[in-house]
Amino acid sequence: MINRPKGIFTERDAIRCIAVDKSLDIMLEDEMTRNVITVRNDVSLRELRALYSSKGIRHIPVVDEHDHLEGIVSIRAIFDEILGC
């Protein structure tokens, strides 16, 4: 059984919904980004930076070797780590 994330609802998705005046009663599953790019939990910061740059994304779900969701890393978290914030 694969538990890979089916989607992610990000602030970009929320802004897109607001821009077209969608109802606040919408279901997240109908509006979330599909075909989510994920990384394994042993990815390096360098690899993450390359993904952020090449794919133009800001949030990446982290999965284990069984594709179970372990967390989400954001570009902000990387900046905080690098800058020591």
HTML snippet that shows the backbone in 3Dmol.js (N, CA, C, O; Angstrom):
<script src="https://3Dmol.org/build/3Dmol-min.js"></script>
<div id="view" style="width:600px;height:400px;position:relative"></div>
<script>
const pdb = `
ATOM      1  N   MET A   1       0.849  -1.190   0.000  1.00  0.00           N
ATOM      2  CA  MET A   1       0.000   0.000   0.000  1.00  0.00           C
ATOM      3  C   MET A   1       0.888   1.244   0.000  1.00  0.00           C
ATOM      4  O   MET A   1       1.743   1.401   0.872  1.00  0.00           O
ATOM      5  N   ILE A   2       0.687   2.110  -0.961  1.00  0.00           N
ATOM      6  CA  ILE A   2       1.470   3.334  -1.053  1.00  0.00           C
ATOM      7  C   ILE A   2       0.686   4.477  -0.426  1.00  0.00           C
ATOM      8  O   ILE A   2      -0.478   4.705  -0.755  1.00  0.00           O
ATOM      9  N   ASN A   3       1.334   5.184   0.472  1.00  0.00           N
ATOM     10  CA  ASN A   3       0.698   6.298   1.159  1.00  0.00           C
ATOM     11  C   ASN A   3       1.250   7.635   0.700  1.00  0.00           C
ATOM     12  O   ASN A   3       1.197   8.620   1.436  1.00  0.00           O
ATOM     13  N   ARG A   4       1.771   7.672  -0.495  1.00  0.00           N
ATOM     14  CA  ARG A   4       2.332   8.892  -1.052  1.00  0.00           C
ATOM     15  C   ARG A   4       1.289  10.015  -0.975  1.00  0.00           C
ATOM     16  O   ARG A   4       0.111   9.779  -1.241  1.00  0.00           O
ATOM     17  N   PRO A   5       1.711  11.229  -0.614  1.00  0.00           N
ATOM     18  CA  PRO A   5       0.754  12.340  -0.567  1.00  0.00           C
ATOM     19  C   PRO A   5       0.041  12.515  -1.919  1.00  0.00           C
ATOM     20  O   PRO A   5       0.665  12.476  -2.979  1.00  0.00           O
ATOM     21  N   LYS A   6      -1.259  12.704  -1.850  1.00  0.00           N
ATOM     22  CA  LYS A   6      -2.064  12.861  -3.063  1.00  0.00           C
ATOM     23  C   LYS A   6      -2.071  14.295  -3.569  1.00  0.00           C
ATOM     24  O   LYS A   6      -2.383  14.557  -4.731  1.00  0.00           O
ATOM     25  N   GLY A   7      -1.725  15.210  -2.690  1.00  0.00           N
ATOM     26  CA  GLY A   7      -1.720  16.615  -3.079  1.00  0.00           C
ATOM     27  C   GLY A   7      -1.243  17.478  -1.932  1.00  0.00           C
ATOM     28  O   GLY A   7      -0.993  16.998  -0.826  1.00  0.00           O
ATOM     29  N   ILE A   8      -1.123  18.767  -2.223  1.00  0.00           N
ATOM     30  CA  ILE A   8      -0.718  19.733  -1.212  1.00  0.00           C
ATOM     31  C   ILE A   8      -1.476  21.034  -1.488  1.00  0.00           C
ATOM     32  O   ILE A   8      -1.577  21.477  -2.632  1.00  0.00           O
ATOM     33  N   PHE A   9      -1.997  21.628  -0.436  1.00  0.00           N
ATOM     34  CA  PHE A   9      -2.699  22.904  -0.559  1.00  0.00           C
ATOM     35  C   PHE A   9      -1.787  23.967   0.025  1.00  0.00           C
ATOM     36  O   PHE A   9      -1.551  24.004   1.233  1.00  0.00           O
ATOM     37  N   THR A  10      -1.283  24.819  -0.828  1.00  0.00           N
ATOM     38  CA  THR A  10      -0.311  25.824  -0.409  1.00  0.00           C
ATOM     39  C   THR A  10      -0.921  27.215  -0.463  1.00  0.00           C
ATOM     40  O   THR A  10      -2.064  27.392  -0.885  1.00  0.00           O
ATOM     41  N   GLU A  11      -0.146  28.193  -0.033  1.00  0.00           N
ATOM     42  CA  GLU A  11      -0.634  29.569  -0.095  1.00  0.00           C
ATOM     43  C   GLU A  11      -0.886  29.995  -1.540  1.00  0.00           C
ATOM     44  O   GLU A  11      -1.767  30.819  -1.786  1.00  0.00           O
ATOM     45  N   ARG A  12      -0.146  29.462  -2.486  1.00  0.00           N
ATOM     46  CA  ARG A  12      -0.424  29.776  -3.899  1.00  0.00           C
ATOM     47  C   ARG A  12      -1.795  29.268  -4.307  1.00  0.00           C
ATOM     48  O   ARG A  12      -2.514  29.945  -5.041  1.00  0.00           O
ATOM     49  N   ASP A  13      -2.166  28.078  -3.836  1.00  0.00           N
ATOM     50  CA  ASP A  13      -3.500  27.545  -4.127  1.00  0.00           C
ATOM     51  C   ASP A  13      -4.570  28.436  -3.499  1.00  0.00           C
ATOM     52  O   ASP A  13      -5.595  28.715  -4.121  1.00  0.00           O
ATOM     53  N   ALA A  14      -4.330  28.878  -2.272  1.00  0.00           N
ATOM     54  CA  ALA A  14      -5.292  29.748  -1.586  1.00  0.00           C
ATOM     55  C   ALA A  14      -5.450  31.064  -2.332  1.00  0.00           C
ATOM     56  O   ALA A  14      -6.570  31.543  -2.514  1.00  0.00           O
ATOM     57  N   ILE A  15      -4.351  31.648  -2.761  1.00  0.00           N
ATOM     58  CA  ILE A  15      -4.398  32.921  -3.498  1.00  0.00           C
ATOM     59  C   ILE A  15      -5.149  32.742  -4.807  1.00  0.00           C
ATOM     60  O   ILE A  15      -5.942  33.599  -5.198  1.00  0.00           O
ATOM     61  N   ARG A  16      -4.895  31.619  -5.490  1.00  0.00           N
ATOM     62  CA  ARG A  16      -5.601  31.344  -6.742  1.00  0.00           C
ATOM     63  C   ARG A  16      -7.110  31.264  -6.492  1.00  0.00           C
ATOM     64  O   ARG A  16      -7.894  31.795  -7.278  1.00  0.00           O
ATOM     65  N   CYS A  17      -7.518  30.611  -5.414  1.00  0.00           N
ATOM     66  CA  CYS A  17      -8.945  30.495  -5.081  1.00  0.00           C
ATOM     67  C   CYS A  17      -9.553  31.855  -4.762  1.00  0.00           C
ATOM     68  O   CYS A  17     -10.660  32.168  -5.199  1.00  0.00           O
ATOM     69  N   ILE A  18      -8.831  32.647  -4.007  1.00  0.00           N
ATOM     70  CA  ILE A  18      -9.312  33.989  -3.652  1.00  0.00           C
ATOM     71  C   ILE A  18      -9.420  34.869  -4.892  1.00  0.00           C
ATOM     72  O   ILE A  18     -10.364  35.647  -5.031  1.00  0.00           O
ATOM     73  N   ALA A  19      -8.445  34.740  -5.790  1.00  0.00           N
ATOM     74  CA  ALA A  19      -8.421  35.570  -6.999  1.00  0.00           C
ATOM     75  C   ALA A  19      -9.640  35.337  -7.890  1.00  0.00           C
ATOM     76  O   ALA A  19     -10.119  36.257  -8.552  1.00  0.00           O
ATOM     77  N   VAL A  20     -10.133  34.109  -7.899  1.00  0.00           N
ATOM     78  CA  VAL A  20     -11.310  33.820  -8.723  1.00  0.00           C
ATOM     79  C   VAL A  20     -12.585  33.770  -7.887  1.00  0.00           C
ATOM     80  O   VAL A  20     -13.623  33.284  -8.338  1.00  0.00           O
ATOM     81  N   ASP A  21     -12.486  34.289  -6.647  1.00  0.00           N
ATOM     82  CA  ASP A  21     -13.638  34.435  -5.758  1.00  0.00           C
ATOM     83  C   ASP A  21     -14.363  33.119  -5.477  1.00  0.00           C
ATOM     84  O   ASP A  21     -15.591  33.048  -5.510  1.00  0.00           O
ATOM     85  N   LYS A  22     -13.570  32.077  -5.199  1.00  0.00           N
ATOM     86  CA  LYS A  22     -14.163  30.788  -4.834  1.00  0.00           C
ATOM     87  C   LYS A  22     -14.789  30.886  -3.449  1.00  0.00           C
ATOM     88  O   LYS A  22     -14.361  31.688  -2.619  1.00  0.00           O
ATOM     89  N   SER A  23     -15.785  30.079  -3.215  1.00  0.00           N
ATOM     90  CA  SER A  23     -16.451  30.013  -1.915  1.00  0.00           C
ATOM     91  C   SER A  23     -15.482  29.469  -0.866  1.00  0.00           C
ATOM     92  O   SER A  23     -14.623  28.644  -1.176  1.00  0.00           O
ATOM     93  N   LEU A  24     -15.625  29.928   0.362  1.00  0.00           N
ATOM     94  CA  LEU A  24     -14.816  29.402   1.450  1.00  0.00           C
ATOM     95  C   LEU A  24     -15.261  27.996   1.851  1.00  0.00           C
ATOM     96  O   LEU A  24     -14.620  27.362   2.688  1.00  0.00           O
ATOM     97  N   ASP A  25     -16.335  27.511   1.271  1.00  0.00           N
ATOM     98  CA  ASP A  25     -16.833  26.168   1.545  1.00  0.00           C
ATOM     99  C   ASP A  25     -16.240  25.111   0.601  1.00  0.00           C
ATOM    100  O   ASP A  25     -16.643  23.948   0.641  1.00  0.00           O
ATOM    101  N   ILE A  26     -15.293  25.513  -0.240  1.00  0.00           N
ATOM    102  CA  ILE A  26     -14.680  24.552  -1.160  1.00  0.00           C
ATOM    103  C   ILE A  26     -13.932  23.475  -0.381  1.00  0.00           C
ATOM    104  O   ILE A  26     -13.479  23.710   0.739  1.00  0.00           O
ATOM    105  N   MET A  27     -13.810  22.332  -0.964  1.00  0.00           N
ATOM    106  CA  MET A  27     -13.054  21.234  -0.363  1.00  0.00           C
ATOM    107  C   MET A  27     -11.611  21.322  -0.824  1.00  0.00           C
ATOM    108  O   MET A  27     -11.340  21.517  -2.009  1.00  0.00           O
ATOM    109  N   LEU A  28     -10.696  21.180   0.104  1.00  0.00           N
ATOM    110  CA  LEU A  28      -9.277  21.263  -0.239  1.00  0.00           C
ATOM    111  C   LEU A  28      -8.894  20.257  -1.311  1.00  0.00           C
ATOM    112  O   LEU A  28      -8.089  20.561  -2.192  1.00  0.00           O
ATOM    113  N   GLU A  29      -9.463  19.064  -1.243  1.00  0.00           N
ATOM    114  CA  GLU A  29      -9.108  18.043  -2.225  1.00  0.00           C
ATOM    115  C   GLU A  29      -9.454  18.472  -3.654  1.00  0.00           C
ATOM    116  O   GLU A  29      -8.859  17.970  -4.608  1.00  0.00           O
ATOM    117  N   ASP A  30     -10.400  19.387  -3.809  1.00  0.00           N
ATOM    118  CA  ASP A  30     -10.774  19.868  -5.136  1.00  0.00           C
ATOM    119  C   ASP A  30      -9.843  20.964  -5.642  1.00  0.00           C
ATOM    120  O   ASP A  30      -9.795  21.230  -6.843  1.00  0.00           O
ATOM    121  N   GLU A  31      -9.116  21.593  -4.751  1.00  0.00           N
ATOM    122  CA  GLU A  31      -8.303  22.751  -5.136  1.00  0.00           C
ATOM    123  C   GLU A  31      -6.798  22.560  -4.942  1.00  0.00           C
ATOM    124  O   GLU A  31      -6.010  23.398  -5.379  1.00  0.00           O
ATOM    125  N   MET A  32      -6.391  21.465  -4.291  1.00  0.00           N
ATOM    126  CA  MET A  32      -4.970  21.294  -4.001  1.00  0.00           C
ATOM    127  C   MET A  32      -4.174  20.951  -5.256  1.00  0.00           C
ATOM    128  O   MET A  32      -4.717  20.448  -6.239  1.00  0.00           O
ATOM    129  N   THR A  33      -2.903  21.229  -5.199  1.00  0.00           N
ATOM    130  CA  THR A  33      -1.987  20.885  -6.274  1.00  0.00           C
ATOM    131  C   THR A  33      -1.766  19.379  -6.258  1.00  0.00           C
ATOM    132  O   THR A  33      -1.477  18.799  -5.211  1.00  0.00           O
ATOM    133  N   ARG A  34      -1.900  18.762  -7.396  1.00  0.00           N
ATOM    134  CA  ARG A  34      -1.713  17.305  -7.536  1.00  0.00           C
ATOM    135  C   ARG A  34      -0.303  17.014  -8.060  1.00  0.00           C
ATOM    136  O   ARG A  34       0.474  17.934  -8.314  1.00  0.00           O
ATOM    137  N   ASN A  35       0.012  15.751  -8.216  1.00  0.00           N
ATOM    138  CA  ASN A  35       1.326  15.326  -8.725  1.00  0.00           C
ATOM    139  C   ASN A  35       2.448  15.994  -7.942  1.00  0.00           C
ATOM    140  O   ASN A  35       3.313  16.664  -8.506  1.00  0.00           O
ATOM    141  N   VAL A  36       2.409  15.798  -6.658  1.00  0.00           N
ATOM    142  CA  VAL A  36       3.330  16.452  -5.737  1.00  0.00           C
ATOM    143  C   VAL A  36       4.741  15.883  -5.876  1.00  0.00           C
ATOM    144  O   VAL A  36       4.939  14.669  -5.912  1.00  0.00           O
ATOM    145  N   ILE A  37       5.695  16.772  -5.952  1.00  0.00           N
ATOM    146  CA  ILE A  37       7.095  16.375  -5.911  1.00  0.00           C
ATOM    147  C   ILE A  37       7.448  16.145  -4.451  1.00  0.00           C
ATOM    148  O   ILE A  37       7.217  17.011  -3.607  1.00  0.00           O
ATOM    149  N   THR A  38       8.007  14.979  -4.154  1.00  0.00           N
ATOM    150  CA  THR A  38       8.412  14.661  -2.789  1.00  0.00           C
ATOM    151  C   THR A  38       9.902  14.361  -2.752  1.00  0.00           C
ATOM    152  O   THR A  38      10.529  14.109  -3.781  1.00  0.00           O
ATOM    153  N   VAL A  39      10.451  14.394  -1.555  1.00  0.00           N
ATOM    154  CA  VAL A  39      11.841  13.997  -1.349  1.00  0.00           C
ATOM    155  C   VAL A  39      11.888  12.995  -0.208  1.00  0.00           C
ATOM    156  O   VAL A  39      10.992  12.945   0.634  1.00  0.00           O
ATOM    157  N   ARG A  40      12.946  12.202  -0.197  1.00  0.00           N
ATOM    158  CA  ARG A  40      13.163  11.272   0.910  1.00  0.00           C
ATOM    159  C   ARG A  40      13.767  12.033   2.081  1.00  0.00           C
ATOM    160  O   ARG A  40      14.288  13.136   1.914  1.00  0.00           O
ATOM    161  N   ASN A  41      13.695  11.446   3.251  1.00  0.00           N
ATOM    162  CA  ASN A  41      14.146  12.125   4.456  1.00  0.00           C
ATOM    163  C   ASN A  41      15.661  12.245   4.571  1.00  0.00           C
ATOM    164  O   ASN A  41      16.158  12.862   5.514  1.00  0.00           O
ATOM    165  N   ASP A  42      16.395  11.672   3.638  1.00  0.00           N
ATOM    166  CA  ASP A  42      17.851  11.795   3.667  1.00  0.00           C
ATOM    167  C   ASP A  42      18.387  12.762   2.601  1.00  0.00           C
ATOM    168  O   ASP A  42      19.567  12.711   2.252  1.00  0.00           O
ATOM    169  N   VAL A  43      17.525  13.635   2.092  1.00  0.00           N
ATOM    170  CA  VAL A  43      17.922  14.606   1.069  1.00  0.00           C
ATOM    171  C   VAL A  43      18.809  15.691   1.692  1.00  0.00           C
ATOM    172  O   VAL A  43      18.663  16.021   2.869  1.00  0.00           O
ATOM    173  N   SER A  44      19.708  16.227   0.907  1.00  0.00           N
ATOM    174  CA  SER A  44      20.582  17.299   1.398  1.00  0.00           C
ATOM    175  C   SER A  44      19.966  18.666   1.113  1.00  0.00           C
ATOM    176  O   SER A  44      19.090  18.801   0.259  1.00  0.00           O
ATOM    177  N   LEU A  45      20.431  19.662   1.834  1.00  0.00           N
ATOM    178  CA  LEU A  45      19.969  21.032   1.577  1.00  0.00           C
ATOM    179  C   LEU A  45      20.315  21.464   0.156  1.00  0.00           C
ATOM    180  O   LEU A  45      19.545  22.186  -0.478  1.00  0.00           O
ATOM    181  N   ARG A  46      21.459  21.031  -0.344  1.00  0.00           N
ATOM    182  CA  ARG A  46      21.857  21.368  -1.721  1.00  0.00           C
ATOM    183  C   ARG A  46      20.847  20.811  -2.722  1.00  0.00           C
ATOM    184  O   ARG A  46      20.461  21.497  -3.668  1.00  0.00           O
ATOM    185  N   GLU A  47      20.419  19.564  -2.509  1.00  0.00           N
ATOM    186  CA  GLU A  47      19.429  18.956  -3.404  1.00  0.00           C
ATOM    187  C   GLU A  47      18.088  19.681  -3.314  1.00  0.00           C
ATOM    188  O   GLU A  47      17.423  19.895  -4.328  1.00  0.00           O
ATOM    189  N   LEU A  48      17.697  20.057  -2.104  1.00  0.00           N
ATOM    190  CA  LEU A  48      16.455  20.815  -1.939  1.00  0.00           C
ATOM    191  C   LEU A  48      16.524  22.143  -2.676  1.00  0.00           C
ATOM    192  O   LEU A  48      15.587  22.526  -3.376  1.00  0.00           O
ATOM    193  N   ARG A  49      17.634  22.836  -2.512  1.00  0.00           N
ATOM    194  CA  ARG A  49      17.795  24.124  -3.183  1.00  0.00           C
ATOM    195  C   ARG A  49      17.672  23.967  -4.693  1.00  0.00           C
ATOM    196  O   ARG A  49      17.059  24.805  -5.355  1.00  0.00           O
ATOM    197  N   ALA A  50      18.244  22.913  -5.237  1.00  0.00           N
ATOM    198  CA  ALA A  50      18.148  22.665  -6.679  1.00  0.00           C
ATOM    199  C   ALA A  50      16.705  22.422  -7.101  1.00  0.00           C
ATOM    200  O   ALA A  50      16.278  22.905  -8.149  1.00  0.00           O
ATOM    201  N   LEU A  51      15.950  21.678  -6.294  1.00  0.00           N
ATOM    202  CA  LEU A  51      14.540  21.443  -6.610  1.00  0.00           C
ATOM    203  C   LEU A  51      13.737  22.730  -6.566  1.00  0.00           C
ATOM    204  O   LEU A  51      12.939  23.007  -7.462  1.00  0.00           O
ATOM    205  N   TYR A  52      13.951  23.513  -5.521  1.00  0.00           N
ATOM    206  CA  TYR A  52      13.231  24.787  -5.421  1.00  0.00           C
ATOM    207  C   TYR A  52      13.508  25.648  -6.636  1.00  0.00           C
ATOM    208  O   TYR A  52      12.594  26.261  -7.186  1.00  0.00           O
ATOM    209  N   SER A  53      14.756  25.698  -7.056  1.00  0.00           N
ATOM    210  CA  SER A  53      15.132  26.537  -8.198  1.00  0.00           C
ATOM    211  C   SER A  53      14.586  25.998  -9.518  1.00  0.00           C
ATOM    212  O   SER A  53      14.033  26.751 -10.319  1.00  0.00           O
ATOM    213  N   SER A  54      14.740  24.702  -9.740  1.00  0.00           N
ATOM    214  CA  SER A  54      14.361  24.142 -11.042  1.00  0.00           C
ATOM    215  C   SER A  54      12.855  23.986 -11.218  1.00  0.00           C
ATOM    216  O   SER A  54      12.352  24.083 -12.337  1.00  0.00           O
ATOM    217  N   LYS A  55      12.140  23.750 -10.144  1.00  0.00           N
ATOM    218  CA  LYS A  55      10.693  23.504 -10.237  1.00  0.00           C
ATOM    219  C   LYS A  55       9.835  24.706  -9.871  1.00  0.00           C
ATOM    220  O   LYS A  55       8.629  24.701 -10.116  1.00  0.00           O
ATOM    221  N   GLY A  56      10.440  25.732  -9.289  1.00  0.00           N
ATOM    222  CA  GLY A  56       9.668  26.921  -8.922  1.00  0.00           C
ATOM    223  C   GLY A  56       8.650  26.661  -7.824  1.00  0.00           C
ATOM    224  O   GLY A  56       7.579  27.268  -7.805  1.00  0.00           O
ATOM    225  N   ILE A  57       8.983  25.762  -6.914  1.00  0.00           N
ATOM    226  CA  ILE A  57       8.077  25.443  -5.812  1.00  0.00           C
ATOM    227  C   ILE A  57       8.680  25.921  -4.505  1.00  0.00           C
ATOM    228  O   ILE A  57       9.878  26.190  -4.428  1.00  0.00           O
ATOM    229  N   ARG A  58       7.842  26.026  -3.471  1.00  0.00           N
ATOM    230  CA  ARG A  58       8.322  26.533  -2.188  1.00  0.00           C
ATOM    231  C   ARG A  58       8.077  25.589  -1.028  1.00  0.00           C
ATOM    232  O   ARG A  58       8.564  25.838   0.075  1.00  0.00           O
ATOM    233  N   HIS A  59       7.339  24.514  -1.245  1.00  0.00           N
ATOM    234  CA  HIS A  59       7.049  23.530  -0.204  1.00  0.00           C
ATOM    235  C   HIS A  59       7.213  22.134  -0.789  1.00  0.00           C
ATOM    236  O   HIS A  59       6.694  21.840  -1.866  1.00  0.00           O
ATOM    237  N   ILE A  60       7.937  21.275  -0.075  1.00  0.00           N
ATOM    238  CA  ILE A  60       8.161  19.914  -0.559  1.00  0.00           C
ATOM    239  C   ILE A  60       7.878  18.925   0.575  1.00  0.00           C
ATOM    240  O   ILE A  60       8.520  18.982   1.624  1.00  0.00           O
ATOM    241  N   PRO A  61       6.917  18.019   0.367  1.00  0.00           N
ATOM    242  CA  PRO A  61       6.671  16.983   1.359  1.00  0.00           C
ATOM    243  C   PRO A  61       7.869  16.028   1.457  1.00  0.00           C
ATOM    244  O   PRO A  61       8.499  15.685   0.457  1.00  0.00           O
ATOM    245  N   VAL A  62       8.156  15.615   2.682  1.00  0.00           N
ATOM    246  CA  VAL A  62       9.249  14.675   2.951  1.00  0.00           C
ATOM    247  C   VAL A  62       8.623  13.323   3.292  1.00  0.00           C
ATOM    248  O   VAL A  62       7.741  13.238   4.147  1.00  0.00           O
ATOM    249  N   VAL A  63       9.085  12.265   2.615  1.00  0.00           N
ATOM    250  CA  VAL A  63       8.546  10.929   2.829  1.00  0.00           C
ATOM    251  C   VAL A  63       9.663   9.970   3.234  1.00  0.00           C
ATOM    252  O   VAL A  63      10.840  10.213   2.968  1.00  0.00           O
ATOM    253  N   ASP A  64       9.267   8.877   3.882  1.00  0.00           N
ATOM    254  CA  ASP A  64      10.245   7.847   4.243  1.00  0.00           C
ATOM    255  C   ASP A  64      10.360   6.839   3.104  1.00  0.00           C
ATOM    256  O   ASP A  64       9.803   7.044   2.026  1.00  0.00           O
ATOM    257  N   GLU A  65      11.082   5.754   3.350  1.00  0.00           N
ATOM    258  CA  GLU A  65      11.324   4.753   2.297  1.00  0.00           C
ATOM    259  C   GLU A  65      10.055   4.034   1.851  1.00  0.00           C
ATOM    260  O   GLU A  65      10.066   3.342   0.833  1.00  0.00           O
ATOM    261  N   HIS A  66       8.955   4.187   2.604  1.00  0.00           N
ATOM    262  CA  HIS A  66       7.676   3.578   2.233  1.00  0.00           C
ATOM    263  C   HIS A  66       6.695   4.616   1.679  1.00  0.00           C
ATOM    264  O   HIS A  66       5.506   4.339   1.526  1.00  0.00           O
ATOM    265  N   ASP A  67       7.203   5.800   1.386  1.00  0.00           N
ATOM    266  CA  ASP A  67       6.402   6.923   0.881  1.00  0.00           C
ATOM    267  C   ASP A  67       5.384   7.432   1.891  1.00  0.00           C
ATOM    268  O   ASP A  67       4.388   8.046   1.508  1.00  0.00           O
ATOM    269  N   HIS A  68       5.623   7.185   3.184  1.00  0.00           N
ATOM    270  CA  HIS A  68       4.767   7.757   4.232  1.00  0.00           C
ATOM    271  C   HIS A  68       5.214   9.185   4.498  1.00  0.00           C
ATOM    272  O   HIS A  68       6.407   9.458   4.628  1.00  0.00           O
ATOM    273  N   LEU A  69       4.270  10.076   4.576  1.00  0.00           N
ATOM    274  CA  LEU A  69       4.575  11.477   4.833  1.00  0.00           C
ATOM    275  C   LEU A  69       5.203  11.644   6.212  1.00  0.00           C
ATOM    276  O   LEU A  69       4.672  11.155   7.209  1.00  0.00           O
ATOM    277  N   GLU A  70       6.335  12.338   6.261  1.00  0.00           N
ATOM    278  CA  GLU A  70       7.004  12.608   7.532  1.00  0.00           C
ATOM    279  C   GLU A  70       6.968  14.088   7.889  1.00  0.00           C
ATOM    280  O   GLU A  70       7.109  14.449   9.057  1.00  0.00           O
ATOM    281  N   GLY A  71       6.782  14.938   6.899  1.00  0.00           N
ATOM    282  CA  GLY A  71       6.757  16.364   7.156  1.00  0.00           C
ATOM    283  C   GLY A  71       6.812  17.140   5.860  1.00  0.00           C
ATOM    284  O   GLY A  71       6.771  16.570   4.770  1.00  0.00           O
ATOM    285  N   ILE A  72       6.905  18.446   5.996  1.00  0.00           N
ATOM    286  CA  ILE A  72       7.012  19.325   4.833  1.00  0.00           C
ATOM    287  C   ILE A  72       8.130  20.310   5.106  1.00  0.00           C
ATOM    288  O   ILE A  72       8.206  20.903   6.182  1.00  0.00           O
ATOM    289  N   VAL A  73       8.987  20.477   4.131  1.00  0.00           N
ATOM    290  CA  VAL A  73      10.050  21.461   4.269  1.00  0.00           C
ATOM    291  C   VAL A  73       9.723  22.619   3.324  1.00  0.00           C
ATOM    292  O   VAL A  73       9.327  22.414   2.177  1.00  0.00           O
ATOM    293  N   SER A  74       9.896  23.823   3.830  1.00  0.00           N
ATOM    294  CA  SER A  74       9.596  24.997   3.021  1.00  0.00           C
ATOM    295  C   SER A  74      10.885  25.762   2.742  1.00  0.00           C
ATOM    296  O   SER A  74      11.871  25.636   3.467  1.00  0.00           O
ATOM    297  N   ILE A  75      10.857  26.536   1.704  1.00  0.00           N
ATOM    298  CA  ILE A  75      12.025  27.342   1.369  1.00  0.00           C
ATOM    299  C   ILE A  75      12.345  28.291   2.524  1.00  0.00           C
ATOM    300  O   ILE A  75      13.509  28.621   2.752  1.00  0.00           O
ATOM    301  N   ARG A  76      11.324  28.727   3.246  1.00  0.00           N
ATOM    302  CA  ARG A  76      11.536  29.584   4.414  1.00  0.00           C
ATOM    303  C   ARG A  76      12.353  28.862   5.481  1.00  0.00           C
ATOM    304  O   ARG A  76      13.227  29.463   6.104  1.00  0.00           O
ATOM    305  N   ALA A  77      12.077  27.590   5.693  1.00  0.00           N
ATOM    306  CA  ALA A  77      12.819  26.800   6.678  1.00  0.00           C
ATOM    307  C   ALA A  77      14.294  26.714   6.298  1.00  0.00           C
ATOM    308  O   ALA A  77      15.170  26.751   7.162  1.00  0.00           O
ATOM    309  N   ILE A  78      14.557  26.601   5.005  1.00  0.00           N
ATOM    310  CA  ILE A  78      15.958  26.563   4.562  1.00  0.00           C
ATOM    311  C   ILE A  78      16.638  27.886   4.807  1.00  0.00           C
ATOM    312  O   ILE A  78      17.773  27.918   5.283  1.00  0.00           O
ATOM    313  N   PHE A  79      15.962  28.991   4.491  1.00  0.00           N
ATOM    314  CA  PHE A  79      16.539  30.302   4.770  1.00  0.00           C
ATOM    315  C   PHE A  79      16.819  30.469   6.260  1.00  0.00           C
ATOM    316  O   PHE A  79      17.874  30.974   6.644  1.00  0.00           O
ATOM    317  N   ASP A  80      15.876  30.046   7.095  1.00  0.00           N
ATOM    318  CA  ASP A  80      16.055  30.148   8.541  1.00  0.00           C
ATOM    319  C   ASP A  80      17.266  29.340   8.993  1.00  0.00           C
ATOM    320  O   ASP A  80      18.036  29.792   9.840  1.00  0.00           O
ATOM    321  N   GLU A  81      17.437  28.142   8.426  1.00  0.00           N
ATOM    322  CA  GLU A  81      18.567  27.278   8.785  1.00  0.00           C
ATOM    323  C   GLU A  81      19.893  27.908   8.345  1.00  0.00           C
ATOM    324  O   GLU A  81      20.858  27.942   9.108  1.00  0.00           O
ATOM    325  N   ILE A  82      19.925  28.396   7.128  1.00  0.00           N
ATOM    326  CA  ILE A  82      21.153  28.965   6.584  1.00  0.00           C
ATOM    327  C   ILE A  82      21.518  30.271   7.305  1.00  0.00           C
ATOM    328  O   ILE A  82      22.682  30.514   7.622  1.00  0.00           O
ATOM    329  N   LEU A  83      20.507  31.099   7.556  1.00  0.00           N
ATOM    330  CA  LEU A  83      20.756  32.405   8.162  1.00  0.00           C
ATOM    331  C   LEU A  83      20.760  32.357   9.682  1.00  0.00           C
ATOM    332  O   LEU A  83      21.080  33.352  10.332  1.00  0.00           O
ATOM    333  N   GLY A  84      20.411  31.222  10.249  1.00  0.00           N
ATOM    334  CA  GLY A  84      20.412  31.089  11.699  1.00  0.00           C
ATOM    335  C   GLY A  84      19.314  31.868  12.396  1.00  0.00           C
ATOM    336  O   GLY A  84      19.493  32.312  13.530  1.00  0.00           O
ATOM    337  N   CYS A  85      18.184  32.040  11.732  1.00  0.00           N
ATOM    338  CA  CYS A  85      17.060  32.791  12.302  1.00  0.00           C
ATOM    339  C   CYS A  85      16.282  31.954  13.290  1.00  0.00           C
ATOM    340  O   CYS A  85      15.302  32.430  13.865  1.00  0.00           O
TER     341      CYS A  85
END
`;
const viewer = $3Dmol.createViewer("view");
viewer.addModel(pdb, "pdb");
viewer.setStyle({}, {cartoon: {color: "spectrum"}});
viewer.zoomTo();
viewer.render();
</script>
